[in-house]
Amino acid sequence: MRQPRDKVFITCAVTGNLTTPEQTPHLPITPEQIIEACLGAAEAGAAIVHIHVRDPATGRPSMELDYYREVVEALRSRKPELIINLTTGPGGRFIPSVDDPKIAAPGTTLTVPEKRVEHVAALKPDICTLDLNTMNSGPDVVINTPANVRRMAKVMREAGVRPEIELFDSGDIALLHALLADGTLAGPQLCSCVLGVRYGFQPGPETVLYARNLLPAGSEFTAFGIGRSMFTMAAQSYLAGGHVRVGLEDSVYLAKGVLAETNAAMVTKVRRIIEDLGAQIATSRETREMLSLPEPRNAARAA
């Protein structure tokens, strides 16, 4: 039985790809805004920043390598110890046409796996996500076939980047065990259990414990909630022996009816919750040791 940890790291997911500017005027969009959001979150206590980028002109999600490069190099220059976690989720969404479901409708992002990890190979962040879900996601479908997951994992392995395994339901954890068995993945895992996406894991203490108990032995994990469950699931994750995540990717509210003006405000609130429950917040350096991550890469090495 896992007990709450003495030290917990905070991940801040600063912008995501589903939160929209219409939901909140405080969403970081430009590379400069994303950089400042990451630095603010770090100052408030986040050891890890999880990063998507967006088209500065439209605010829409982007996979543009140059935007990622600008953000990563600035963070490495201004706060080298901060742990950088880049998404590889974009590129997996499929929306079938009404008249012919074999044909992709507007909004589909489905692309070859190697394109989804192009920025990881180029920039070599400390961590990058690896989504194992194929599922209904709201009105759309997200597709991550085992074969495509293996292709993405190969690029991560060759780049020397630690994958953070994203788990949206129990079948994803079954796939994780299969990937360990066939050698696609190795060693203790870093896992995130995502709760609150429609048709995936639903938020609740029973779900967190169920998911935690399915994970491979020795896994470090974070269970995090989407929307109004964000802070309650942070507390539950800690109580179950895990770490915590917050950010404008996951919710736009600091409290009921109160928009969060910054990611840093969310980190400050969750830090208070976890410290009040009895834990200390791990620094980026302590988190690197906890996750056996190498020393920070400098910007020149990634160029």
Secondary structure in CASP SS format (residue, H / E / C, confidence):
PFRMAT SS
TARGET T0000
AUTHOR 0000-0000-0000
METHOD secondary structure of the structure
MODEL  1
M C 1.00
R C 1.00
Q C 1.00
P C 1.00
R C 1.00
D C 1.00
K E 1.00
V E 1.00
F C 1.00
I E 1.00
T E 1.00
C E 1.00
A E 1.00
V C 1.00
T C 1.00
G C 1.00
N C 1.00
L C 1.00
T C 1.00
T C 1.00
P C 1.00
E C 1.00
Q C 1.00
T C 1.00
P C 1.00
H C 1.00
L C 1.00
P C 1.00
I C 1.00
T C 1.00
P H 1.00
E H 1.00
Q H 1.00
I H 1.00
I H 1.00
E H 1.00
A H 1.00
C H 1.00
L H 1.00
G H 1.00
A H 1.00
A H 1.00
E H 1.00
A H 1.00
G C 1.00
A C 1.00
A C 1.00
I E 1.00
V E 1.00
H E 1.00
I E 1.00
H C 1.00
V E 1.00
R E 1.00
D C 1.00
P C 1.00
A C 1.00
T C 1.00
G C 1.00
R C 1.00
P E 1.00
S E 1.00
M C 1.00
E C 1.00
L H 1.00
D H 1.00
Y H 1.00
Y H 1.00
R H 1.00
E H 1.00
V H 1.00
V H 1.00
E H 1.00
A H 1.00
L H 1.00
R H 1.00
S H 1.00
R H 1.00
K C 1.00
P C 1.00
E C 1.00
L C 1.00
I E 1.00
I E 1.00
N E 1.00
L E 1.00
T C 1.00
T C 1.00
G C 1.00
P C 1.00
G C 1.00
G C 1.00
R E 1.00
F E 1.00
I C 1.00
P E 1.00
S C 1.00
V C 1.00
D C 1.00
D C 1.00
P C 1.00
K C 1.00
I C 1.00
A E 1.00
A C 1.00
P C 1.00
G C 1.00
T C 1.00
T C 1.00
L C 1.00
T C 1.00
V C 1.00
P H 1.00
E H 1.00
K H 1.00
R H 1.00
V C 1.00
E H 1.00
H H 1.00
V H 1.00
A H 1.00
A H 1.00
L H 1.00
K C 1.00
P C 1.00
D C 1.00
I E 1.00
C E 1.00
T E 1.00
L E 1.00
D E 1.00
L C 1.00
N C 1.00
T C 1.00
M E 1.00
N E 1.00
S E 1.00
G C 1.00
P C 1.00
D E 1.00
V E 1.00
V E 1.00
I C 1.00
N C 1.00
T C 1.00
P H 1.00
A H 1.00
N H 1.00
V H 1.00
R H 1.00
R H 1.00
M H 1.00
A H 1.00
K H 1.00
V H 1.00
M H 1.00
R H 1.00
E H 1.00
A H 1.00
G C 1.00
V C 1.00
R E 1.00
P E 1.00
E E 1.00
I E 1.00
E E 1.00
L E 1.00
F C 1.00
D C 1.00
S H 1.00
G H 1.00
D H 1.00
I H 1.00
A H 1.00
L H 1.00
L H 1.00
H H 1.00
A H 1.00
L H 1.00
L H 1.00
A H 1.00
D C 1.00
G C 1.00
T C 1.00
L C 1.00
A C 1.00
G C 1.00
P C 1.00
Q C 1.00
L E 1.00
C E 1.00
S E 1.00
C E 1.00
V E 1.00
L E 1.00
G C 1.00
V C 1.00
R C 1.00
Y C 1.00
G C 1.00
F C 1.00
Q C 1.00
P C 1.00
G C 1.00
P H 1.00
E H 1.00
T H 1.00
V H 1.00
L H 1.00
Y H 1.00
A H 1.00
R H 1.00
N H 1.00
L H 1.00
L C 1.00
P C 1.00
A C 1.00
G C 1.00
S C 1.00
E E 1.00
F E 1.00
T E 1.00
A E 1.00
F E 1.00
G E 1.00
I C 1.00
G H 1.00
R H 1.00
S H 1.00
M H 1.00
F H 1.00
T H 1.00
M H 1.00
A H 1.00
A H 1.00
Q H 1.00
S H 1.00
Y H 1.00
L H 1.00
A C 1.00
G C 1.00
G C 1.00
H E 1.00
V E 1.00
R E 1.00
V E 1.00
G C 1.00
L C 1.00
E C 1.00
D C 1.00
S C 1.00
V C 1.00
Y E 1.00
L E 1.00
A E 1.00
K C 1.00
G C 1.00
V E 1.00
L E 1.00
A C 1.00
E C 1.00
T C 1.00
N H 1.00
A H 1.00
A H 1.00
M H 1.00
V H 1.00
T H 1.00
K H 1.00
V H 1.00
R H 1.00
R H 1.00
I H 1.00
I H 1.00
E H 1.00
D H 1.00
L C 1.00
G C 1.00
A C 1.00
Q E 1.00
I E 1.00
A C 1.00
T C 1.00
S H 1.00
R H 1.00
E H 1.00
T H 1.00
R H 1.00
E H 1.00
M H 1.00
L H 1.00
S C 1.00
L C 1.00
P C 1.00
E C 1.00
P C 1.00
R C 1.00
N C 1.00
A H 1.00
A H 1.00
R H 1.00
A H 1.00
A C 1.00
END
